[in-house]
Amino acid sequence: MALISYLLAITMALTHCLLALAQPLPPTIDPFYKPKDDSWKTKVPGSILDHRRVTLPSIFPGTESPLTAHQLLFVTRNASNDPTTSVTTVIRPQHANPKRLLSYQIAYDSPDVNCSPSFGLQKDAHKNARAWNQLQMMFILPYLMSNGGPLGKRPFINVPDYEGNNAAFTVGPQSGYHTLDSIKAALDSQEYTDIDPKAKAVMFGYSGGGLASEWASELHAHHAPDLNIVGAAIGGPPPNVTNTYIHVNGTQSPLNIWAILGVMNAFPQVNDSLRGDLKMKYGSFFLGPLTRCTESDITPPKIPTNANVSSWFDSGDNFLYEFSDILNDYGVMGQYIDKQKRPKFPLYIYQGTKDNITAPIDDTDALYSKYCDAGTVVRYVRYIGQDHGQTLLTGMYPAWTWISARFKGVFPGFKCSIKNVTKDDDDGEDGGDDVYDGLGWLGDAYQDEVGQETLVEGFRDL
């Protein structure tokens, strides 16, 4: 009897160990995230250093996932344009079209690297990382669903860890470099994924994902001008992180703390200064998000949504001015755009005029003008009276149709255009039922030349 009990105990222990081994490791302890030697430092951005197959959960509970995925460890640049590495997840839907790549920048908004999509998208990852990342895959659901055809009609999906291995949330240039280099790596991964190296790439992201997508668009001509990007859909971006901080402090305070910690992760001088200035009684509140998706013996206290974060520091909001050079250089969109260096591909930007999360609408208005003045074609949709969450939901279908039209090669005209959508508008593209109006095609002559049937088919065929 004792022997049976002993063997049973050993069996249970082994089973527990095997289950533990089956679970994905977080980036902080997973050896895949570390290059095997230092030779990578001389390689060009986008170079693939390692790859692996990973398992994704099904979007629909109780069913097997039809998706397959590979992860790529690749070379990129940090905020200071120095060599570093990051990871991207390349997802293949059933019946995928190897000539299309959708780079989807998830809004994971975290100063904890263990919240990165490469971890959170995997089956059986930490619950916080799973919840934050897997839920957002619903925002590209049409591109994940199965559809047949000679070559298939769904694009491959590229989901980069654009905050990098130091979780530099809101540090714009780093997010831009990482996004662009992840696309390059994905296009060079044919050996593992079957993607066509000449595939058309479209970028998409909302909120924090919109931040990464905008910076990638802005830096494309500077960092990766030969990368085959044919469009970018950017929703709810924060064009100025300082203005965003002021805009949401006391109403969306956790967001401000995540953003401050992200900047601290990237810049040691900011980290040292703010840790020294932080009032002791707020230490666990402020530093808690650094282990947001990490197993911790002590659960940090919940951050009050209405907290005045500036009051947590002895010097108040002085850090906004002490480090204004950093916040301006790495947190203000539009500074890399000019007529010589600007996106040659069209943009689709949308935001609610009452956005309560990212930034005042005036900042996005100015960003639109900056792109247009430089010669980039932009379709700008302003959802009148809608906040961040409302615009996310209202704007999904119009963004999908615009992305799909770009994959189909439908040309969005030669001029910038603005549409103001009100709550009284009918459902449909941009809140209206006119497909031409929705995607910004200009003039009856252009519509007649392309043909309404061709355009409608472009939307229907994702």
N, C-alpha and C positions, 0 to 999 in steps of 0.2 A: 504494500500500500504506500509506504514511504517512497519507494522507487517511482511508482506511478505519479505521485504528487510532485516529485522532483522533476520528472520528465515533462509533466504538464507545465510546471513553472518555467522550465527552460524554453518550451515551445511558445508560451505566451510572451516571454521576453524577446525571443527571436522574431515573432510576429510583430511586436511593437517596433523593433529596430527596423524591420523591412518596410513597415508603413512609414516610419520616419524618413527612411532613405528615399522612399517614393515621392515624398513631398519636395517641391523645389526649394532650393536654398536662397535666402535673400542676398542681394548684391554685395553686402558688406562682408559675407563669408563665402560666397560662391567663387571658386577659382576661375570660372569661365571669364569673369570680368577683368582679370589681370593678365596682361600679355606675358608670354612665356619667357621673353628676354627683352633686351633694350633695342633690338634692331628696328622696331616699329618707329622709333623717333626720327628716322631718316626717310620714312615712306611718305608718299603724298597723301593728302586728305582724301578720305573715301576708300583707302586700301583696306581690304578684308584681312584680319589677323587670325580669326577663328570662326567656326560656325558649329551649330548643333541643331538637332530637331527637338522641338518642345511640344507638349500636349496642352491644348486649349480646352476649356469646358464648353459644353453646348450652350448656346443662347437660350434654348428652350429646355427647361428642366425635364429630366426623364428620358432624354434622347441622346444619341451619340452625336458628337460634333462632326459636321461635314467638313470642317476646316482643318487644314494642315498648316504647320508653321515652322519656320527656321529662324534662328537668331544669329545675328552677325556681330562680332566684335570688330570695330573698325577705327581707323585713325581719323582724328578731327582736330579742331582747334578750340582752345578755351577763350574766355573773355578777352584776354590779352593777346590773342592770336598765336599762342604758343602751342606746341603739339600736346595732344592728350588723346584719350580713347573714350569711346562710348559704345552702347549696344542698341541695335534696332531689331524689331520683330517683324518679319515678313510673312504675311498670312496669305494662303492660297485658298480661295473659295472653290467649290466644285465648279467644273466647266469654266475655269478661269481663262481670261484672255491675256496671253503673255505680252501683248502689245500695249497694255494699259497698266499704269501704276498710280494708285491713289495714296498719297502720303498724308496720313491722318495724324495730326498732332493733338493728342489727348490733353485736356486741361487737368493735369494731375496736381498742379499747384501745391507743391510740398517741398520743404527744406530737408526732408528725410529721403535719402537715396533709395531706401527700401520701399518707397511708394512708387518707384519707377514702373512704367508700363511693362517692361521686359519681365518683371517679377509678377506684378499684379494680374497680368493677363493669363498667367499659367494656371492650370488646374491645381487646386489644393494649396494655392499660395496663402499668405497671411490674410485674415479676413478683412482687415482695413485696406490693404493693397488691392484685394479682389474687388471690394465694393467700389472703391474709387475709380478703378480702371474698367472693369467689365461692364458696369452700368453704361459707361459712355460709348461702348460699342453699339448700343442701340441707336446712336445718332448717325450711324452709317449703315443701318440695317439693310437697305436695298442692295448695297454692294456686297453683302455677305451671303445673301440668299442664292440658292441654286437656280441656274437658268441654262438651258441647253443651247445647241447651235454648233456649226462646224468648228468654230474656234472658241466658242463660249463668249459670254457677254459681260462677265463680272471682272473688274480689275483686280490685280493683286493689291494687297493693302500693306503699306509700310507704316509702322508705328514706332517712331524713334524715342529714345530716352533723351530728349532734347535739353533737359536741364543738366545732363552730364553726370559724371561720377562724383561730383561735389554738390549735387542738388541745388544749383544756382538759380532758383526760381526768380523770375522777373529780370534777370540779367540778359537783356535782349540780344546783343551780338553773339553770345555763346549759344543761345537757343537757335539763332539763325544759322551759324556755322554747323552745328550738330544736325540740324534738319537737312541742310543741303548735302552734307557729306553722307548722311544716312541714305539719301536718295541715290547718290552715286554708288554707294556700296550695294544697295538693292539691285541697281541696274547691272552691276558687275557680278551678280550672284547666280547667273544662269546655270552653272554647274550644280548648284544645290537646289535652286527653286524653279528653274525653267523660264524665268523672266527673260524676255527679249531685251538685249542691251540697248536697243534703239526704241524702247517703249516710250509712249507719251506719259508724262507725269503731271498730275494735278495735285496741288496742295490744298488741304482743308483743315480748319481748326476754329474753335469758338472759345472766347474768353482767354484763358491762359494758352490754349491751343491757337487762338487767333494771334496772340503775341508772337509765338514761335513762327507762325506762318507769315506774318507781316515782316518780321526781321529777316526771314529767309528770302522773301521776295525782294526786300530792299537791298540785301547783300548779294543777290544772285549775280549781278553784273560785275561785282568786285571780286567775289570769291570763287564762283563756279559758272562763268559765262557760257560754257559749252554744254552745260547740263540741260537736257531736253525737257524743260518745264513748259507746259502750254497754258497754264492758268493757275490762279489761286483764289479760293473763296475764304474770306476772312470775316468772322463774326465776332461782335462784341469786343474789339481790341482795346487795350489801355495805352493810348499813344504817349502818355506822359505819366510815369510811375509816381512822381512827386505829387502831381495834381490828383492822381487816383487816391493816394494816401490821404490827402486832405479831404477829398470828396467823400470817402467812406468811413473815416475815423469816427467812431461812436455809433456807427450803424452796422458795419460789417467788419468789426475789429479783428476777428481771426485772420481774415485775408491780409490785413496790414501786417500782422505778426509773421505770417508765413513769408510775406514779401521781404520784410526786414531781415529775417533769418537767411533767406536766399542770397541777399546781397552780402551778408556777413560771411556766408560760406565761400563766396568768391573773392572777397577782399579782406585779408588779415587785419589791415588797419581799422576797418570798420568793425570787425569782430572784437578786436581788443578794446576799442573805444566804448562800444555799446555795452559790452559785458561789465566794464568798469563803471559805467554810468547807471546801470540798471539798479533800481531799488530792490533790496534783498527780499522784501515780502512778495514781490511779483516774479521772483526767479523761476519757480516751478511752472507758473502760468506761461511765462514768455518762452522758456527753453523747452517746454514739454513737446511742442510739435517736431523737435529734432528726432524724436523716437515715435512718430505718429504711426508708422507701419512696422515698427521693430518690437519684438518681444521685450517686455520690460517688467521688472519685478514690481515697480510702483507705477500705477496709472496716473499720469499727470492730470491736474484739475482742468475742467472745461473752461475755455476762455469765454467770458461774457461777451455777447454780440455787441452790446452798447458800451463797452469799455473805452475810455479815453486812453489809448495806448501811449500817447505822448507823456501823460502824467506818470507813467511807470518809470520814467528816467529823471534823474536829478536835474538834468539840463533841459527837460521838456523836449520839444521838437527841434532843438538846436542841431541835431544830426542831419536834418534836411538841408541845412545851410552849410554846416561844417564839411559835409561830403557832397556838396552840390555838383562839383565837377564830375564825380563818379556817377551820381544819379542822372545827370544830364547826358553824359557820354554813353552810358549803358542803359538808360531808361527812357530816352526821348526818341520817338520814331520820326523818320523823315529826313534825318541829317545826312544820309548817304544817297539821297535822291537828287539827281540833276539831269540835264538833257543828254550828257555824255554817258552817264552811268545810272541807268534806271531800268526797271523790268521791261523787257520787250514783249512779254506775254500779258494778256488782260487780267484784271482783277475784279472780283465781286466783293464789295464791302457792305456789311449791313450792321445796324445798331439801333437800339431803342433810344428815343429822345429823353426818356426818363431812366436811363440805365443807372441802377443803384449799386453796381458792383465794380465796374471798371473805371469809367472816366466821364467827365462832362462831355456832352455831345459836341460842344464847340471844338474840342481837341480832334475828334474824328472828322469833323467838317474841314478843319485846317489840313489834316493829313490827306484827305481826298483832293483838295486843291493843290497840294504840293505835288502829288503824283500827276495830276492832269496838266499842270503847268510844265512839267518835265517831258510830257508826251506819252505817258502810259495811259492806255484806255481803261477807264474804271466805270463800273456800274455801281452806284452807291444808293442803297435802299435805307431810308430812315423810317422806322416804325414809330409813328407819332403817339406819344403818351404811354408807350410800353417800356417795362423795366427789363432787366437782364434775363430773367427766367422766361418771361412772356415772349421776348424776341427770340430766344433760343428755340422755343417750340414753334412759333409762327414762321420763323425763317428757315426751318429745316428743309421743307419741300422746295421752296424756291432755290435754295442753295444746291440741292440735289439736281434739280433740272439744269441749272447753269453748269455744274460740273459735268453732267452727262453730255450736254451740248458740246462742251470743249473736247471731250473724248471722241465725239462723233465728227469733230472738225468744223462745227458750225461757227462761223465768224461773227463776233459780237459788234461789228461796226467800227467806225474810225474815230468816234468822238466820245468823250465822257458824258455821263448822264446821271441825273438824280431822280429818284422817285420817293415821294412821301406817302407812306401807307397809313391810312386811318382805320379805325375799328369798323367803320361803315363799309369799307371795301369788301367785295365778295371774296370768298376763299379762292385760292389759285395762285398762280405765279406772282410773287410780290404783292399778294393780297388782291390781285385782280385777275380776270379771266382772259386777258389779252396776252397770248404767249409772246408776241413781238414786244409789247410794252414791258413785259416781265424781264426779258433778257437784255433790253436796251437796244434793240435794233432800231435803226433810225431811217425813217423815210419810206414811202410806199414803193419807190423804185427798187430799193434794196430788197424789200419783202417780196416783190413780184419776181425779182431775178432769182432768188433762192427758191421760192415756192413754199407756200404754207404747209403743204403735205410733207415736204422734206424736213421742215423745222419741227413739226409736231412729232414726226417719227424719231427725230433726234432726242426729244424728251422721253419718249415712250421706251426707247431701246437703251436701257442703262448699260 
